[in-house]
């Protein structure tokens, strides 16, 4: 079965929102920090919106990222339900 790249990108978004940083989210997701950063960049490119503001103090979610949160969580719950049903 082919991996769902879009879901991987949204999982990365959830990880960063939950953990608050790329490095912590990368550890939690089992990814390298550069890979996670590329996921966020790709999702931003696909959506045409900035999801995080970057500063020397880290990442801050934008309104767009926060608006996606409940939908990404619903995707996560549906994915888990599908795995349980399989």
Jmol script that loads the backbone (N, CA, C; Angstrom):
load data "model"
ATOM      1  N   UNK A   1       0.842  -1.181   0.000  1.00  0.00           N
ATOM      2  CA  UNK A   1       0.000   0.000   0.000  1.00  0.00           C
ATOM      3  C   UNK A   1       0.890   1.248   0.000  1.00  0.00           C
ATOM      4  N   UNK A   2       0.553   2.207  -0.835  1.00  0.00           N
ATOM      5  CA  UNK A   2       1.317   3.431  -0.941  1.00  0.00           C
ATOM      6  C   UNK A   2       1.019   4.349   0.249  1.00  0.00           C
ATOM      7  N   UNK A   3       2.056   5.029   0.728  1.00  0.00           N
ATOM      8  CA  UNK A   3       1.850   5.970   1.837  1.00  0.00           C
ATOM      9  C   UNK A   3       1.071   7.184   1.358  1.00  0.00           C
ATOM     10  N   UNK A   4       0.246   7.712   2.214  1.00  0.00           N
ATOM     11  CA  UNK A   4      -0.519   8.913   1.909  1.00  0.00           C
ATOM     12  C   UNK A   4       0.308  10.117   2.327  1.00  0.00           C
ATOM     13  N   UNK A   5       0.952  10.728   1.350  1.00  0.00           N
ATOM     14  CA  UNK A   5       1.852  11.836   1.644  1.00  0.00           C
ATOM     15  C   UNK A   5       1.117  12.981   2.326  1.00  0.00           C
ATOM     16  N   UNK A   6      -0.080  13.292   1.861  1.00  0.00           N
ATOM     17  CA  UNK A   6      -0.811  14.391   2.481  1.00  0.00           C
ATOM     18  C   UNK A   6      -1.045  14.121   3.962  1.00  0.00           C
ATOM     19  N   UNK A   7      -1.397  12.898   4.325  1.00  0.00           N
ATOM     20  CA  UNK A   7      -1.611  12.573   5.732  1.00  0.00           C
ATOM     21  C   UNK A   7      -0.314  12.743   6.510  1.00  0.00           C
ATOM     22  N   UNK A   8       0.815  12.347   5.927  1.00  0.00           N
ATOM     23  CA  UNK A   8       2.100  12.540   6.597  1.00  0.00           C
ATOM     24  C   UNK A   8       2.342  14.020   6.889  1.00  0.00           C
ATOM     25  N   UNK A   9       1.962  14.873   5.963  1.00  0.00           N
ATOM     26  CA  UNK A   9       2.150  16.313   6.164  1.00  0.00           C
ATOM     27  C   UNK A   9       1.268  16.819   7.305  1.00  0.00           C
ATOM     28  N   UNK A  10       0.032  16.356   7.349  1.00  0.00           N
ATOM     29  CA  UNK A  10      -0.867  16.785   8.423  1.00  0.00           C
ATOM     30  C   UNK A  10      -0.450  16.197   9.769  1.00  0.00           C
ATOM     31  N   UNK A  11       0.080  14.979   9.766  1.00  0.00           N
ATOM     32  CA  UNK A  11       0.622  14.407  11.014  1.00  0.00           C
ATOM     33  C   UNK A  11       1.777  15.266  11.524  1.00  0.00           C
ATOM     34  N   UNK A  12       2.595  15.746  10.601  1.00  0.00           N
ATOM     35  CA  UNK A  12       3.702  16.621  10.981  1.00  0.00           C
ATOM     36  C   UNK A  12       3.180  17.924  11.571  1.00  0.00           C
ATOM     37  N   UNK A  13       2.139  18.477  10.954  1.00  0.00           N
ATOM     38  CA  UNK A  13       1.517  19.690  11.495  1.00  0.00           C
ATOM     39  C   UNK A  13       1.029  19.440  12.918  1.00  0.00           C
ATOM     40  N   UNK A  14       0.318  18.335  13.127  1.00  0.00           N
ATOM     41  CA  UNK A  14      -0.166  18.007  14.472  1.00  0.00           C
ATOM     42  C   UNK A  14       0.987  17.890  15.458  1.00  0.00           C
ATOM     43  N   UNK A  15       2.052  17.233  15.036  1.00  0.00           N
ATOM     44  CA  UNK A  15       3.202  17.064  15.920  1.00  0.00           C
ATOM     45  C   UNK A  15       3.785  18.388  16.365  1.00  0.00           C
ATOM     46  N   UNK A  16       3.965  19.310  15.425  1.00  0.00           N
ATOM     47  CA  UNK A  16       4.548  20.610  15.774  1.00  0.00           C
ATOM     48  C   UNK A  16       3.586  21.399  16.655  1.00  0.00           C
ATOM     49  N   UNK A  17       2.294  21.363  16.343  1.00  0.00           N
ATOM     50  CA  UNK A  17       1.326  22.077  17.179  1.00  0.00           C
ATOM     51  C   UNK A  17       1.305  21.516  18.600  1.00  0.00           C
ATOM     52  N   UNK A  18       1.385  20.212  18.728  1.00  0.00           N
ATOM     53  CA  UNK A  18       1.321  19.589  20.051  1.00  0.00           C
ATOM     54  C   UNK A  18       2.614  19.756  20.839  1.00  0.00           C
ATOM     55  N   UNK A  19       3.738  19.619  20.168  1.00  0.00           N
ATOM     56  CA  UNK A  19       5.026  19.647  20.865  1.00  0.00           C
ATOM     57  C   UNK A  19       5.605  21.051  20.988  1.00  0.00           C
ATOM     58  N   UNK A  20       5.220  21.951  20.106  1.00  0.00           N
ATOM     59  CA  UNK A  20       5.660  23.331  20.202  1.00  0.00           C
ATOM     60  C   UNK A  20       6.991  23.646  19.545  1.00  0.00           C
ATOM     61  N   UNK A  21       7.670  22.636  19.016  1.00  0.00           N
ATOM     62  CA  UNK A  21       8.937  22.892  18.327  1.00  0.00           C
ATOM     63  C   UNK A  21       9.188  21.797  17.304  1.00  0.00           C
ATOM     64  N   UNK A  22      10.007  22.128  16.313  1.00  0.00           N
ATOM     65  CA  UNK A  22      10.362  21.135  15.306  1.00  0.00           C
ATOM     66  C   UNK A  22      11.154  19.993  15.913  1.00  0.00           C
ATOM     67  N   UNK A  23      12.103  20.313  16.780  1.00  0.00           N
ATOM     68  CA  UNK A  23      12.959  19.251  17.326  1.00  0.00           C
ATOM     69  C   UNK A  23      12.161  18.286  18.196  1.00  0.00           C
ATOM     70  N   UNK A  24      11.286  18.792  19.054  1.00  0.00           N
ATOM     71  CA  UNK A  24      10.479  17.914  19.910  1.00  0.00           C
ATOM     72  C   UNK A  24       9.497  17.101  19.071  1.00  0.00           C
ATOM     73  N   UNK A  25       8.889  17.731  18.081  1.00  0.00           N
ATOM     74  CA  UNK A  25       7.941  17.017  17.223  1.00  0.00           C
ATOM     75  C   UNK A  25       8.657  15.950  16.399  1.00  0.00           C
ATOM     76  N   UNK A  26       9.845  16.263  15.909  1.00  0.00           N
ATOM     77  CA  UNK A  26      10.608  15.283  15.128  1.00  0.00           C
ATOM     78  C   UNK A  26      10.913  14.054  15.976  1.00  0.00           C
ATOM     79  N   UNK A  27      11.327  14.269  17.207  1.00  0.00           N
ATOM     80  CA  UNK A  27      11.592  13.135  18.113  1.00  0.00           C
ATOM     81  C   UNK A  27      10.329  12.304  18.315  1.00  0.00           C
ATOM     82  N   UNK A  28       9.218  12.968  18.572  1.00  0.00           N
ATOM     83  CA  UNK A  28       7.948  12.281  18.836  1.00  0.00           C
ATOM     84  C   UNK A  28       7.470  11.484  17.618  1.00  0.00           C
ATOM     85  N   UNK A  29       7.691  12.030  16.429  1.00  0.00           N
ATOM     86  CA  UNK A  29       7.215  11.391  15.202  1.00  0.00           C
ATOM     87  C   UNK A  29       8.226  10.416  14.600  1.00  0.00           C
ATOM     88  N   UNK A  30       9.430  10.388  15.153  1.00  0.00           N
ATOM     89  CA  UNK A  30      10.462   9.505  14.613  1.00  0.00           C
ATOM     90  C   UNK A  30      11.016   9.984  13.283  1.00  0.00           C
ATOM     91  N   UNK A  31      11.066  11.295  13.105  1.00  0.00           N
ATOM     92  CA  UNK A  31      11.591  11.906  11.890  1.00  0.00           C
ATOM     93  C   UNK A  31      12.817  12.731  12.233  1.00  0.00           C
ATOM     94  N   UNK A  32      13.592  13.073  11.212  1.00  0.00           N
ATOM     95  CA  UNK A  32      14.664  14.034  11.442  1.00  0.00           C
ATOM     96  C   UNK A  32      14.056  15.430  11.413  1.00  0.00           C
ATOM     97  N   UNK A  33      14.725  16.371  12.047  1.00  0.00           N
ATOM     98  CA  UNK A  33      14.232  17.743  12.054  1.00  0.00           C
ATOM     99  C   UNK A  33      14.160  18.314  10.630  1.00  0.00           C
ATOM    100  N   UNK A  34      15.179  18.076   9.767  1.00  0.00           N
ATOM    101  CA  UNK A  34      15.058  18.589   8.393  1.00  0.00           C
ATOM    102  C   UNK A  34      13.867  17.999   7.632  1.00  0.00           C
ATOM    103  N   UNK A  35      13.582  16.715   7.833  1.00  0.00           N
ATOM    104  CA  UNK A  35      12.428  16.100   7.168  1.00  0.00           C
ATOM    105  C   UNK A  35      11.134  16.745   7.643  1.00  0.00           C
ATOM    106  N   UNK A  36      11.017  16.940   8.940  1.00  0.00           N
ATOM    107  CA  UNK A  36       9.816  17.575   9.482  1.00  0.00           C
ATOM    108  C   UNK A  36       9.676  18.997   8.950  1.00  0.00           C
ATOM    109  N   UNK A  37      10.769  19.727   8.895  1.00  0.00           N
ATOM    110  CA  UNK A  37      10.735  21.077   8.338  1.00  0.00           C
ATOM    111  C   UNK A  37      10.280  21.085   6.887  1.00  0.00           C
ATOM    112  N   UNK A  38      10.740  20.097   6.113  1.00  0.00           N
ATOM    113  CA  UNK A  38      10.296  19.989   4.718  1.00  0.00           C
ATOM    114  C   UNK A  38       8.805  19.675   4.644  1.00  0.00           C
ATOM    115  N   UNK A  39       8.307  18.839   5.557  1.00  0.00           N
ATOM    116  CA  UNK A  39       6.868  18.543   5.580  1.00  0.00           C
ATOM    117  C   UNK A  39       6.063  19.824   5.804  1.00  0.00           C
ATOM    118  N   UNK A  40       6.483  20.619   6.770  1.00  0.00           N
ATOM    119  CA  UNK A  40       5.758  21.867   7.064  1.00  0.00           C
ATOM    120  C   UNK A  40       5.848  22.816   5.875  1.00  0.00           C
ATOM    121  N   UNK A  41       7.043  22.937   5.283  1.00  0.00           N
ATOM    122  CA  UNK A  41       7.202  23.802   4.107  1.00  0.00           C
ATOM    123  C   UNK A  41       6.305  23.343   2.961  1.00  0.00           C
ATOM    124  N   UNK A  42       6.238  22.035   2.720  1.00  0.00           N
ATOM    125  CA  UNK A  42       5.416  21.491   1.638  1.00  0.00           C
ATOM    126  C   UNK A  42       3.932  21.733   1.908  1.00  0.00           C
ATOM    127  N   UNK A  43       3.492  21.542   3.144  1.00  0.00           N
ATOM    128  CA  UNK A  43       2.091  21.784   3.473  1.00  0.00           C
ATOM    129  C   UNK A  43       1.755  23.261   3.290  1.00  0.00           C
ATOM    130  N   UNK A  44       2.649  24.145   3.722  1.00  0.00           N
ATOM    131  CA  UNK A  44       2.429  25.579   3.517  1.00  0.00           C
ATOM    132  C   UNK A  44       2.332  25.895   2.025  1.00  0.00           C
ATOM    133  N   UNK A  45       3.189  25.275   1.223  1.00  0.00           N
ATOM    134  CA  UNK A  45       3.168  25.503  -0.221  1.00  0.00           C
ATOM    135  C   UNK A  45       1.858  24.991  -0.823  1.00  0.00           C
ATOM    136  N   UNK A  46       1.443  23.785  -0.427  1.00  0.00           N
ATOM    137  CA  UNK A  46       0.201  23.203  -0.951  1.00  0.00           C
ATOM    138  C   UNK A  46      -1.013  24.060  -0.613  1.00  0.00           C
ATOM    139  N   UNK A  47      -1.042  24.579   0.611  1.00  0.00           N
ATOM    140  CA  UNK A  47      -2.196  25.348   1.079  1.00  0.00           C
ATOM    141  C   UNK A  47      -2.132  26.820   0.694  1.00  0.00           C
ATOM    142  N   UNK A  48      -0.932  27.288   0.332  1.00  0.00           N
ATOM    143  CA  UNK A  48      -0.761  28.700   0.005  1.00  0.00           C
ATOM    144  C   UNK A  48      -0.883  29.607   1.211  1.00  0.00           C
ATOM    145  N   UNK A  49      -0.556  29.075   2.376  1.00  0.00           N
ATOM    146  CA  UNK A  49      -0.654  29.844   3.631  1.00  0.00           C
ATOM    147  C   UNK A  49       0.530  29.530   4.528  1.00  0.00           C
ATOM    148  N   UNK A  50       0.944  30.529   5.290  1.00  0.00           N
ATOM    149  CA  UNK A  50       1.955  30.310   6.322  1.00  0.00           C
ATOM    150  C   UNK A  50       1.253  29.664   7.510  1.00  0.00           C
ATOM    151  N   UNK A  51       1.850  28.614   8.037  1.00  0.00           N
ATOM    152  CA  UNK A  51       1.266  27.922   9.184  1.00  0.00           C
ATOM    153  C   UNK A  51       1.965  28.277  10.484  1.00  0.00           C
ATOM    154  N   UNK A  52       3.193  28.748  10.371  1.00  0.00           N
ATOM    155  CA  UNK A  52       3.959  29.132  11.556  1.00  0.00           C
ATOM    156  C   UNK A  52       4.763  30.376  11.241  1.00  0.00           C
ATOM    157  N   UNK A  53       4.907  31.223  12.242  1.00  0.00           N
ATOM    158  CA  UNK A  53       5.875  32.304  12.131  1.00  0.00           C
ATOM    159  C   UNK A  53       7.125  31.815  12.831  1.00  0.00           C
ATOM    160  N   UNK A  54       8.247  32.073  12.203  1.00  0.00           N
ATOM    161  CA  UNK A  54       9.519  31.600  12.732  1.00  0.00           C
ATOM    162  C   UNK A  54      10.290  32.786  13.282  1.00  0.00           C
ATOM    163  N   UNK A  55      10.833  32.606  14.462  1.00  0.00           N
ATOM    164  CA  UNK A  55      11.664  33.644  15.070  1.00  0.00           C
ATOM    165  C   UNK A  55      12.797  32.969  15.826  1.00  0.00           C
ATOM    166  N   UNK A  56      13.658  33.755  16.398  1.00  0.00           N
ATOM    167  CA  UNK A  56      14.759  33.164  17.171  1.00  0.00           C
ATOM    168  C   UNK A  56      14.237  32.487  18.434  1.00  0.00           C
ATOM    169  N   UNK A  57      12.992  32.738  18.779  1.00  0.00           N
ATOM    170  CA  UNK A  57      12.383  32.114  19.956  1.00  0.00           C
ATOM    171  C   UNK A  57      11.621  30.838  19.603  1.00  0.00           C
ATOM    172  N   UNK A  58      11.605  30.471  18.323  1.00  0.00           N
ATOM    173  CA  UNK A  58      10.930  29.246  17.914  1.00  0.00           C
ATOM    174  C   UNK A  58       9.787  29.504  16.956  1.00  0.00           C
ATOM    175  N   UNK A  59       8.861  28.578  16.942  1.00  0.00           N
ATOM    176  CA  UNK A  59       7.710  28.643  16.040  1.00  0.00           C
ATOM    177  C   UNK A  59       6.459  29.058  16.792  1.00  0.00           C
ATOM    178  N   UNK A  60       5.656  29.878  16.145  1.00  0.00           N
ATOM    179  CA  UNK A  60       4.341  30.233  16.685  1.00  0.00           C
ATOM    180  C   UNK A  60       3.310  29.912  15.615  1.00  0.00           C
ATOM    181  N   UNK A  61       2.251  29.176  15.975  1.00  0.00           N
ATOM    182  CA  UNK A  61       1.238  28.844  14.968  1.00  0.00           C
ATOM    183  C   UNK A  61       0.463  30.085  14.538  1.00  0.00           C
ATOM    184  N   UNK A  62       0.149  30.131  13.258  1.00  0.00           N
ATOM    185  CA  UNK A  62      -0.698  31.201  12.738  1.00  0.00           C
ATOM    186  C   UNK A  62      -2.163  30.812  12.937  1.00  0.00           C
ATOM    187  N   UNK A  63      -3.050  31.741  12.641  1.00  0.00           N
ATOM    188  CA  UNK A  63      -4.481  31.431  12.713  1.00  0.00           C
ATOM    189  C   UNK A  63      -4.840  30.303  11.757  1.00  0.00           C
ATOM    190  N   UNK A  64      -4.161  30.268  10.613  1.00  0.00           N
ATOM    191  CA  UNK A  64      -4.430  29.205   9.631  1.00  0.00           C
ATOM    192  C   UNK A  64      -4.101  27.838  10.223  1.00  0.00           C
ATOM    193  N   UNK A  65      -2.976  27.727  10.923  1.00  0.00           N
ATOM    194  CA  UNK A  65      -2.598  26.446  11.544  1.00  0.00           C
ATOM    195  C   UNK A  65      -3.610  26.055  12.606  1.00  0.00           C
ATOM    196  N   UNK A  66      -4.004  27.010  13.418  1.00  0.00           N
ATOM    197  CA  UNK A  66      -4.961  26.710  14.486  1.00  0.00           C
ATOM    198  C   UNK A  66      -6.327  26.328  13.915  1.00  0.00           C
ATOM    199  N   UNK A  67      -6.692  26.923  12.770  1.00  0.00           N
ATOM    200  CA  UNK A  67      -7.966  26.571  12.131  1.00  0.00           C
ATOM    201  C   UNK A  67      -7.932  25.145  11.576  1.00  0.00           C
ATOM    202  N   UNK A  68      -6.748  24.680  11.176  1.00  0.00           N
ATOM    203  CA  UNK A  68      -6.612  23.315  10.655  1.00  0.00           C
ATOM    204  C   UNK A  68      -6.593  22.264  11.752  1.00  0.00           C
ATOM    205  N   UNK A  69      -6.256  22.662  12.965  1.00  0.00           N
ATOM    206  CA  UNK A  69      -6.070  21.706  14.057  1.00  0.00           C
ATOM    207  C   UNK A  69      -7.246  20.744  14.236  1.00  0.00           C
ATOM    208  N   UNK A  70      -8.492  21.200  14.397  1.00  0.00           N
ATOM    209  CA  UNK A  70      -9.575  20.229  14.618  1.00  0.00           C
ATOM    210  C   UNK A  70      -9.778  19.290  13.428  1.00  0.00           C
ATOM    211  N   UNK A  71      -9.512  19.765  12.224  1.00  0.00           N
ATOM    212  CA  UNK A  71      -9.673  18.923  11.036  1.00  0.00           C
ATOM    213  C   UNK A  71      -8.569  17.864  10.967  1.00  0.00           C
ATOM    214  N   UNK A  72      -7.350  18.263  11.293  1.00  0.00           N
ATOM    215  CA  UNK A  72      -6.242  17.302  11.311  1.00  0.00           C
ATOM    216  C   UNK A  72      -6.452  16.271  12.419  1.00  0.00           C
ATOM    217  N   UNK A  73      -6.998  16.712  13.552  1.00  0.00           N
ATOM    218  CA  UNK A  73      -7.299  15.763  14.629  1.00  0.00           C
ATOM    219  C   UNK A  73      -8.388  14.777  14.202  1.00  0.00           C
ATOM    220  N   UNK A  74      -9.367  15.254  13.438  1.00  0.00           N
ATOM    221  CA  UNK A  74     -10.415  14.364  12.928  1.00  0.00           C
ATOM    222  C   UNK A  74      -9.824  13.350  11.947  1.00  0.00           C
ATOM    223  N   UNK A  75      -8.878  13.793  11.111  1.00  0.00           N
ATOM    224  CA  UNK A  75      -8.194  12.872  10.197  1.00  0.00           C
ATOM    225  C   UNK A  75      -7.435  11.812  10.988  1.00  0.00           C
ATOM    226  N   UNK A  76      -6.783  12.232  12.051  1.00  0.00           N
ATOM    227  CA  UNK A  76      -6.020  11.309  12.891  1.00  0.00           C
ATOM    228  C   UNK A  76      -6.948  10.270  13.524  1.00  0.00           C
ATOM    229  N   UNK A  77      -8.082  10.716  14.037  1.00  0.00           N
ATOM    230  CA  UNK A  77      -9.041   9.798  14.659  1.00  0.00           C
ATOM    231  C   UNK A  77      -9.608   8.824  13.626  1.00  0.00           C
ATOM    232  N   UNK A  78      -9.909   9.314  12.430  1.00  0.00           N
ATOM    233  CA  UNK A  78     -10.431   8.444  11.378  1.00  0.00           C
ATOM    234  C   UNK A  78      -9.387   7.421  10.950  1.00  0.00           C
ATOM    235  N   UNK A  79      -8.143   7.836  10.860  1.00  0.00           N
ATOM    236  CA  UNK A  79      -7.063   6.915  10.496  1.00  0.00           C
ATOM    237  C   UNK A  79      -6.910   5.818  11.545  1.00  0.00           C
ATOM    238  N   UNK A  80      -6.969   6.198  12.812  1.00  0.00           N
ATOM    239  CA  UNK A  80      -6.864   5.211  13.893  1.00  0.00           C
ATOM    240  C   UNK A  80      -8.047   4.241  13.853  1.00  0.00           C
ATOM    241  N   UNK A  81      -9.243   4.752  13.586  1.00  0.00           N
ATOM    242  CA  UNK A  81     -10.430   3.892  13.508  1.00  0.00           C
ATOM    243  C   UNK A  81     -10.315   2.907  12.349  1.00  0.00           C
ATOM    244  N   UNK A  82      -9.791   3.361  11.232  1.00  0.00           N
ATOM    245  CA  UNK A  82      -9.596   2.471  10.084  1.00  0.00           C
ATOM    246  C   UNK A  82      -8.599   1.364  10.408  1.00  0.00           C
ATOM    247  N   UNK A  83      -7.518   1.715  11.097  1.00  0.00           N
ATOM    248  CA  UNK A  83      -6.525   0.696  11.477  1.00  0.00           C
ATOM    249  C   UNK A  83      -7.143  -0.326  12.419  1.00  0.00           C
ATOM    250  N   UNK A  84      -7.961   0.135  13.360  1.00  0.00           N
ATOM    251  CA  UNK A  84      -8.604  -0.793  14.304  1.00  0.00           C
ATOM    252  C   UNK A  84      -9.589  -1.714  13.592  1.00  0.00           C
ATOM    253  N   UNK A  85     -10.273  -1.198  12.592  1.00  0.00           N
ATOM    254  CA  UNK A  85     -11.284  -1.980  11.880  1.00  0.00           C
ATOM    255  C   UNK A  85     -10.675  -2.981  10.896  1.00  0.00           C
ATOM    256  N   UNK A  86      -9.448  -2.742  10.506  1.00  0.00           N
ATOM    257  CA  UNK A  86      -8.806  -3.610   9.489  1.00  0.00           C
ATOM    258  C   UNK A  86      -8.471  -4.981  10.042  1.00  0.00           C
TER     259      UNK A  86
END
end "model"
wireframe off; spacefill off
backbone 0.3
color backbone group
